Every structure is written in C-alpha cells, then in structure tokens.
Amino acid sequence: MKRTHALLISLALGIAVIAGSFAALRSQNLAQQARGSHVSAAQLAQQTRALDRAEAQLRAELRRRPPAIPVTRAATPAAPAAQPATVVYRRPAPIVHVIHRHGGEQEAQGETRSGEGGGDD
C-alpha cells in the first residue's frame, strides 16, 4: 500500500472518530438538559383542570339533542314515505383487443397464401 493511500485512510478514520465523539457528547448534553427540566405540580394541576373543563363541555354537547327537522310538504302524512332507491351495479362489457399477426400457423405448416387453405387473414 502506498503511503498516500495510508495517509488518506488514516485522515478519513480520524474525521469519523471526531464526528462520532462530537455526536456522543451532544447526545449526553441533551440527556442532561432533559433530566434538568421538570414540570411543577401547580402547572400539572392547572393543565389537568383545563382538560377536565374541556371534557365536561364535550360531554354536555353530546347530551344535547339537535333541533327538530322542519316538516316539508313532500313528507306530509298523506303522502307515503318514499323508499330508498335500490342501486344495482352492472359491470360494463369487457373491452377485447384483438391483435392479428400475419404469418401465424399457416406459414409454419408450409401452406402458401395463394388461395389455398382458407385465407382468413
């Protein structure tokens, strides 16, 4: 191995070690910061009360009924209620693409196209 190759490999490894050390130290610093930040009991209680109020409002909305729908002329008791329409799905006819290839079985069997043998092509 040439000296220049060995030098380049050692430089690449040195850069990788420095980058790895930097990342490890930064991760350790972030972990220490996360351990240092605490939420006080007062803040936690305040957020819990706010969530409880929001939950109570949602439950009250669920208990309320929507207003009655006004009766229209079409839905009067004299007229029978219309039955929902039945939906019948019918698949469309398949699309068939026919590709005619000239020189199929007839030429393979040795027949000529001079009028003998059908001539369907």
Secondary structure, DSSP 8 states (H G I E B T S, - for coil): --HHHHHHHHHHHHHHHHHHHHHHHHHHHHHHHHHH----HHHHHHHHHHHHHHHHHHHHHHHS--------GGG-TTS----------------------SS-HHHHTT--SSS-S----
